[in-house]
Amino acid sequence: MKLWFSQAIGALCFLSVGCSHLSVTKDVLTPDYLLAKGSKQVTFLGDNNHPRFSNDGSKLLYSSRSRNSHKGSQIYEIDLAKNKERRITFSDGDAFDAIYISPAEILYSSTTDEIKESPLLNKSFDKEAPPSDLYMSDLYGTQILRLTQQPGFDGQSDFLPHPSKPAILFTSRRGSLTGIYRLDMKNLPVSLISAEKDKEKRFPALTPDTKQAAWAEKNLKTNEESLVLFKLKEKIPVVLKSGEGEYRDLFFTPRPPLRLFYSIVRKGEKHSQLEVYDIEKHCTQVVFKGNDSLAAPAVSDESNERLAFTRNFQDKKQIYIVTLPSDLGPCLEPPAQATIKE
């Protein structure tokens, strides 16, 4: 296993040894060597995606497909200390985008009921946004509650905890509109956060104080993409960044400072890389990049933060974990630009 791991890591392209790229990151020294120092591959079977740490950082939740026992996507959990995984969902359709909402409950999306209810309408659909609904389940998949029943895609959810009004933010494609919606978990009504004609809004992520949300927004007329920060109470959107490439997989770190992780395929490049944006400092830093696509970042709620992410290798995604370094190098923004913003 160690030999295979070293060979796989060796396939990564490190900027520190002279790889060339046609983007703003080409001359930035990034700490890619850390992938070979202390990083750990935690999945080896199937095609895995969307890792999420448990609150105490001891376990990891993720979706997995292309297994011997199932071809479609199902939810798994791995005990990181014991290095032992177990399957949670056994649905007929695909189950994906799972997150913890308590020590004993998870939230995820599934295509099971939508495909059964409208088999003719759902014979051909967008693989990025399949017909699906939100579900809540215990950690053994025995007690399952369907939360949404609107035709179309419901997924990419984030949990808004509250003593009396817990809620979920999620992406929903309803007709021709793809926007951000909110589900009240107490009474299950769904309300609109933001949706616009000719704009696609996806991958919502809540700030730790739950007062703001960020999402990736694509102008369907110009194909330009932006990162938007939205004050939920005031309903005020602010464009953080735009025109850099294709943003995905947004995730706010649980601990300060306020940092937004995401994956991005930058203009002029073929593979997605991991970046982080410090909201207060207006500073973008490259976390990892290489010859393979790196995506789906998630950060643990620990003083020594760990980063989980996926690496696309030999047409399958596997999940890695690495301790985040204290210094990620320089900001991509020019010093003058950062000064103006501040």
C-alpha positions, 0 to 999 in steps of 0.5 A: 500500500505504501509503495502504491501511495508513493507512486500515486503521489509521484504522479502529481505535478508540483509547481516547485519543480517547474510545471507551467500553467497558463493562469494567474497561479503559474508563478505562485509557489504552492505547498503541493509537497505537503500531499506527500508529507503527512497526507493519507488516502482513506478510500481505495474501493469504488469511486468516492466523493463529497467527504464530510467530517463528523463534529469530533473529527473521528469519522468521515461521511461520503458517497461511493459508487462502482462497488462490487455490491452496487454500481450506483452511489450510496452513503458510507461512513468511515471510522478514521481511527479504526480505518473501517468503513460501513455502508449506511444507505441501501436505496434503489436510486443514487444517494449522495451529498450527505452531511451530518446534522447531529451525532446520530442523524444525517441529511442526503439527497436521493433519486429513489422516489423521483425516478419511480414517480416519473419514470418516463420524464426521468429517463434522460436527465442532467447527471450533475443535477439528477431528479432527487429529493432531500432525506433525513436518516439515522446512521444505520439507514433504518429510519428515513424521512423524505423532506422534499417532494418537488419534481427536479433536483434537490441537493448540495445541502447545508444545515442551519442549526437552531434550537427551535427553527433548524433549517436546510439551505440547498440547491433546487432546480425547479423548471428552468430555474436553478436557485438556492432554497431554504427548508424549515425542518420543523414544518417542512415548508420551502422558501426561496432564498435566491433564484433569477432568470438566466443565472444558475446558483449552486453549492450553497455554504453557510458561514459558521454564525449562520448569518450569511451564505455563499454560493457559486453563480453562473451567468447563462448568457455570458457563462461568467461565474462568480462567488457570491456572499449573501446576508440572509436577514438583509437579503443583500448579495455581494460578489466576492470574486468573478471571471476566474473559472468554474467554481464548485464545492463551496465550504466554510471552515468551522473556525475563524478566520472566515475562510471559504474553501472551494474547487476551481477549474481556472481559465487555461487549465484542465484540472480543478484545484483547491483554493481558499478565500479569506473573506476579511483579508480579500486574499485567495490562496492555492491550497493544492493543485496537480496533474489530477483534478482535486475537489470537494474540500471539507475542513474539520472543526479542530485546532489542528485543522484537517482537510479532506478532499477528492483526487481524480486518479485513473477515472475514479475519485479517492478521498485524502486527508491532510493536516492544513499548514499554517502558511499557504503562501502568498495571496493571488491578488496584487497588493494594490488590489487588496489595499483598495478592497480594505 
